[in-house]
């Protein structure tokens, strides 16, 4: 195809945006020593020996003169935790470095914290590439972390999760990627099975306290916001598909995990000191389960899974309140 004049620039840009990239912030200093930083996803590797990387900057960019005159610049591969930082450095007209603590590198160029990887570079070559200038840099130093990277695809931020390839050995016990039958590939089945397998980790501790998963949810609710009526508790745990009965609450009272207070004609349930201690134990076990899962999946996949689950919850939420966004309430009775 040679008819480049017939290209629709927007359609061409949309087609290019389907190529998933990482997101970087590239920093340098201006002629007066002021910090300069921009968000870019044009970063790429060039050579391992010598170590070279490249990125490009629009000729219309205000920062072009700074990057052209200062031979030193740093590339920060952003982690998923730095989405807001990406937006800040992509905007104009504000102090992008306000309130940001910087590291000291091998040059005097701003070096950001909490990145997936960082490359400290010196310009080796500059080329004109149409409406952009291409910077090729020699890497003078670098470091990396286990933080999952922020990705960008079709004009939106995306998640990067690992997917085993055919023929790649996964472990000593498993030499091929897991396969799913038609039934096992259904989202509802996968989400349900994952839920019950995770809850199984908690059952041993719950049984030690003569509790089941349903009581665990009730105590979790009261540990965040207590003095709730039975109807309010059921409203907050409706997503479990099970009803909290007065018999269950009386059982928890007998276990000394909750107390009943009268508010006019309403009965309100308050978490006791014993109930709060049990809830803290549950949180500790849940954290241990999460750590075990993180070791199996990796930090990146675990973070991606959390984000996807939040999106799934939001997309399927029938309008139930989210206790985790509420201010904790405590009672002076215990």
C-alpha positions as CSV (number, residue, x, y, z in Angstrom):
1,X,0.0,0.0,0.0
2,X,1.6,3.3,-1.1
3,X,-1.3,5.7,-1.0
4,X,-0.2,7.3,2.2
5,X,-1.9,10.6,1.3
6,X,-5.3,8.9,1.6
7,X,-4.6,7.9,5.2
8,X,-7.2,9.1,7.7
9,X,-5.0,10.4,10.6
10,X,-7.5,9.5,13.3
11,X,-8.1,6.0,11.9
12,X,-4.3,5.5,11.6
13,X,-3.9,6.6,15.2
14,X,-6.7,4.3,16.4
15,X,-5.0,1.4,14.5
16,X,-1.7,2.1,16.1
17,X,-3.2,2.3,19.6
18,X,-4.2,-1.3,19.4
19,X,-0.6,-2.1,20.1
20,X,-0.4,-2.5,23.9
21,X,2.5,-0.7,25.5
22,X,3.8,0.2,28.9
23,X,3.5,3.7,30.3
24,X,6.6,5.8,31.1
25,X,7.5,9.1,32.6
26,X,10.6,10.6,31.2
27,X,12.4,13.3,33.2
28,X,15.2,15.8,32.6
29,X,16.1,19.4,33.7
30,X,15.6,22.6,31.8
31,X,18.2,25.3,31.2
32,X,17.6,26.9,34.6
33,X,17.8,23.5,36.4
34,X,14.0,23.2,36.7
35,X,12.6,19.6,36.7
36,X,10.9,18.6,33.5
37,X,8.7,15.5,33.1
38,X,6.4,14.0,30.5
39,X,4.3,10.9,30.1
40,X,5.2,8.8,27.0
41,X,4.4,5.3,25.7
42,X,6.8,5.4,22.8
43,X,9.6,3.9,24.9
44,X,11.4,0.8,23.5
45,X,14.6,-1.2,23.6
46,X,17.2,-0.9,20.9
47,X,20.3,-2.9,21.9
48,X,21.7,-5.0,24.8
49,X,25.3,-4.5,23.9
50,X,25.8,-1.6,24.0
51,X,22.7,-1.0,26.2
52,X,20.5,1.4,24.2
53,X,16.8,2.5,24.4
54,X,14.7,4.9,22.5
55,X,11.6,7.1,22.8
56,X,10.1,9.9,20.7
57,X,8.8,13.3,21.4
58,X,6.5,15.5,19.2
59,X,8.2,18.5,17.6
60,X,5.4,20.6,19.0
61,X,6.0,19.6,22.6
62,X,7.0,22.5,25.0
63,X,9.6,20.2,26.6
64,X,11.5,19.5,23.3
65,X,14.1,22.2,23.8
66,X,14.9,20.9,27.3
67,X,15.4,17.3,26.1
68,X,17.4,18.4,23.1
69,X,19.8,20.5,25.1
70,X,20.2,18.3,28.2
71,X,21.9,15.1,27.3
72,X,20.8,13.3,30.4
73,X,17.3,11.9,31.0
74,X,15.6,9.2,33.0
75,X,12.9,6.7,31.9
76,X,10.5,5.4,34.6
77,X,8.3,2.4,33.7
78,X,5.2,3.1,35.7
79,X,3.6,0.5,38.0
80,X,-0.2,0.0,38.3
81,X,-0.1,2.1,41.4
82,X,1.1,5.2,39.5
83,X,-1.9,5.7,37.1
84,X,-2.6,9.1,38.8
85,X,1.0,10.1,38.3
86,X,0.8,9.2,34.6
87,X,-2.2,11.6,34.3
88,X,-0.4,14.4,36.1
89,X,2.6,14.3,33.9
90,X,0.5,14.1,30.7
91,X,-1.2,17.4,31.6
92,X,0.0,21.0,31.2
93,X,0.0,24.0,33.3
94,X,0.7,22.6,36.8
95,X,3.7,21.9,39.0
96,X,4.1,18.2,38.1
97,X,6.7,17.5,40.8
98,X,4.8,19.2,43.7
99,X,4.9,17.0,46.8
100,X,6.9,14.2,45.1
101,X,9.9,12.8,46.9
102,X,12.8,12.0,44.5
103,X,15.7,9.6,44.6
104,X,19.3,10.5,43.9
105,X,20.6,8.8,40.8
106,X,23.9,8.9,39.0
107,X,23.0,12.2,37.5
108,X,21.0,15.2,38.7
109,X,17.9,14.2,36.8
110,X,14.7,13.7,38.8
111,X,14.3,10.0,39.7
112,X,10.8,8.9,40.8
113,X,9.9,6.3,43.4
114,X,7.8,3.1,43.2
115,X,8.3,2.3,39.5
116,X,8.4,-1.1,37.9
117,X,11.7,-0.2,36.3
118,X,14.0,2.9,35.9
119,X,16.6,3.6,33.3
120,X,19.1,6.5,33.7
121,X,20.3,7.5,30.2
122,X,22.5,9.8,28.2
123,X,21.5,10.8,24.6
124,X,23.6,8.9,22.1
125,X,21.7,9.9,18.9
126,X,18.8,12.1,17.9
127,X,16.9,11.6,14.7
128,X,14.0,13.4,13.0
129,X,11.1,11.1,12.4
130,X,8.3,12.9,10.6
131,X,6.5,15.1,13.2
132,X,8.6,13.6,16.1
133,X,12.2,13.6,17.3
134,X,13.6,10.2,18.2
135,X,15.9,10.0,21.1
136,X,18.3,7.1,21.4
137,X,19.9,6.9,24.8
138,X,22.8,4.9,26.3
139,X,21.7,3.3,29.5
140,X,24.1,4.3,32.3
141,X,22.2,2.6,35.1
142,X,18.9,0.8,35.8
143,X,16.9,-1.0,38.5
144,X,13.7,-2.9,38.6
145,X,11.1,-4.0,41.2
146,X,8.4,-6.7,41.4
147,X,5.6,-4.1,41.1
148,X,3.2,-4.9,38.2
149,X,3.5,-2.5,35.2
150,X,0.8,-0.1,34.1
151,X,-0.2,-0.8,30.5
152,X,-1.9,1.3,27.8
153,X,-4.1,0.0,25.0
154,X,-6.6,1.7,22.6
155,X,-6.5,5.0,24.5
156,X,-7.1,3.5,27.9
157,X,-5.1,2.1,30.8
158,X,-4.9,-1.7,30.9
159,X,-3.7,-4.5,33.1
160,X,-0.7,-6.7,32.4
161,X,-1.1,-10.3,33.5
162,X,1.1,-13.2,32.7
163,X,-0.3,-16.0,30.5
164,X,1.7,-19.3,30.1
165,X,2.7,-20.2,26.6
166,X,2.3,-23.6,25.0
167,X,5.4,-25.6,25.4
168,X,6.8,-23.6,28.4
169,X,7.4,-25.7,31.4
170,X,5.4,-24.2,34.3
171,X,6.7,-26.3,37.3
172,X,8.1,-29.7,38.1
173,X,4.6,-31.1,38.5
174,X,3.0,-29.4,35.5
175,X,4.6,-29.2,32.0
176,X,1.7,-27.7,30.1
177,X,-0.8,-24.9,30.7
178,X,-4.1,-25.9,32.5
179,X,-7.0,-26.7,30.2
180,X,-10.6,-26.0,30.8
181,X,-13.7,-27.9,29.5
182,X,-16.6,-25.9,28.1
183,X,-18.3,-25.8,31.5
184,X,-15.1,-24.8,33.4
185,X,-14.6,-21.9,31.0
186,X,-17.8,-20.1,32.1
187,X,-17.2,-17.0,34.1
188,X,-19.8,-17.8,36.7
189,X,-18.3,-21.2,37.3
190,X,-14.7,-19.9,37.5
191,X,-15.7,-17.1,39.9
192,X,-17.8,-19.4,42.1
193,X,-15.1,-22.1,42.3
194,X,-12.4,-19.5,43.1
195,X,-14.6,-18.1,45.9
196,X,-15.2,-21.5,47.5
197,X,-11.6,-22.5,47.2
198,X,-10.5,-19.3,48.9
199,X,-13.2,-19.7,51.7
200,X,-11.9,-23.2,52.3
201,X,-8.6,-21.6,53.6
202,X,-10.6,-19.8,56.3
203,X,-12.8,-22.7,57.5
204,X,-10.3,-24.2,59.9
205,X,-10.0,-21.1,61.9
206,X,-13.8,-20.5,61.7
207,X,-14.5,-24.0,63.0
208,X,-12.1,-23.3,66.0
209,X,-14.5,-20.5,66.9
210,X,-17.6,-22.5,66.1
211,X,-18.5,-20.2,63.3
212,X,-19.3,-20.6,59.6
213,X,-18.7,-18.4,56.6
214,X,-22.0,-16.7,57.1
215,X,-21.2,-15.7,60.6
216,X,-17.8,-14.5,59.3
217,X,-19.5,-12.0,57.0
218,X,-21.8,-10.8,59.8
219,X,-18.8,-10.1,62.2
220,X,-17.0,-8.5,59.3
221,X,-19.9,-6.1,58.8
222,X,-20.1,-5.2,62.5
223,X,-16.3,-4.7,62.8
224,X,-16.6,-1.9,60.3
225,X,-20.0,-0.4,61.3
226,X,-21.9,-1.7,64.3
227,X,-25.1,-0.8,66.1
228,X,-27.0,-2.1,63.1
229,X,-30.5,-3.6,63.1
230,X,-31.1,-7.1,61.8
231,X,-32.6,-5.6,58.6
232,X,-29.5,-3.4,58.1
233,X,-27.2,-6.4,58.5
234,X,-29.2,-8.3,56.0
235,X,-29.0,-5.4,53.6
236,X,-25.2,-5.3,53.8
237,X,-24.8,-9.1,53.3
238,X,-27.5,-9.6,50.7
239,X,-24.9,-10.4,48.1
240,X,-24.2,-13.8,49.9
241,X,-27.7,-15.0,49.0
242,X,-28.4,-16.1,52.6
243,X,-30.5,-14.4,55.3
244,X,-29.2,-13.6,58.7
245,X,-31.7,-14.8,61.2
246,X,-32.4,-13.7,64.8
247,X,-31.3,-17.2,65.8
248,X,-27.9,-16.6,64.4
249,X,-27.5,-13.3,66.2
250,X,-28.6,-14.9,69.4
251,X,-26.0,-17.6,68.9
252,X,-23.3,-14.9,68.4
253,X,-24.5,-13.2,71.5
254,X,-24.2,-16.5,73.4
255,X,-20.7,-16.8,72.1
256,X,-20.1,-13.2,73.5
257,X,-19.2,-11.9,70.1
258,X,-22.1,-9.5,69.9
259,X,-24.3,-7.6,72.4
260,X,-27.9,-6.4,71.9
261,X,-28.8,-2.8,72.6
262,X,-32.3,-1.4,72.6
263,X,-32.9,1.8,70.6
264,X,-36.5,2.6,71.3
265,X,-38.3,-0.4,69.8
266,X,-35.3,-1.4,67.7
267,X,-32.8,-4.0,68.6
268,X,-29.3,-3.1,67.5
269,X,-26.3,-5.4,67.5
270,X,-22.9,-4.2,68.7
271,X,-19.6,-6.0,68.3
272,X,-18.0,-6.9,71.7
273,X,-14.3,-6.9,72.6
274,X,-14.3,-10.7,72.1
275,X,-16.0,-10.3,68.7
276,X,-13.6,-7.6,67.6
277,X,-10.6,-9.8,68.6
278,X,-12.1,-12.7,66.6
279,X,-12.6,-10.4,63.6
280,X,-9.0,-9.2,63.8
281,X,-7.9,-12.9,63.8
282,X,-10.0,-13.4,60.7
283,X,-8.4,-10.4,59.0
284,X,-4.9,-11.8,59.8
285,X,-5.8,-15.1,58.3
286,X,-7.3,-13.5,55.3
287,X,-4.0,-11.5,54.8
288,X,-2.0,-14.8,55.2
289,X,-4.2,-16.4,52.5
290,X,-3.6,-13.4,50.3
291,X,0.1,-13.6,50.8
292,X,0.0,-17.3,49.9
293,X,-1.9,-16.6,46.7
294,X,0.5,-13.8,45.8
295,X,3.4,-16.2,46.1
296,X,1.6,-18.6,43.8
297,X,0.4,-16.1,41.2
298,X,3.0,-13.3,41.5
299,X,2.4,-9.7,42.6
300,X,1.4,-8.5,39.2
301,X,-1.2,-11.1,38.6
302,X,-2.6,-10.7,42.1
303,X,-2.9,-6.9,41.6
304,X,-4.5,-7.4,38.2
305,X,-7.0,-9.9,39.7
306,X,-8.0,-7.5,42.5
307,X,-8.7,-4.7,39.9
308,X,-10.7,-7.1,37.7
309,X,-12.7,-8.3,40.7
310,X,-13.5,-4.8,41.7
311,X,-14.7,-4.1,38.1
312,X,-16.8,-7.3,38.2
313,X,-18.3,-6.3,41.5
314,X,-19.1,-2.8,40.3
315,X,-20.6,-4.1,37.0
316,X,-22.8,-6.7,38.7
317,X,-23.7,-4.7,41.9
318,X,-27.5,-4.4,42.3
319,X,-27.0,-1.3,44.3
320,X,-25.9,-2.6,47.7
321,X,-24.0,-0.3,50.0
322,X,-20.2,-0.8,50.4
323,X,-19.3,-0.9,54.1
324,X,-15.6,-0.6,53.3
325,X,-16.2,3.0,52.2
326,X,-18.0,3.8,55.5
327,X,-16.4,5.4,58.5
328,X,-15.9,2.8,61.3
329,X,-18.3,3.3,64.2
330,X,-17.4,2.0,67.7
331,X,-19.4,1.7,70.9
332,X,-18.3,2.8,74.3
333,X,-20.2,-0.1,75.9
334,X,-17.3,-2.6,75.6
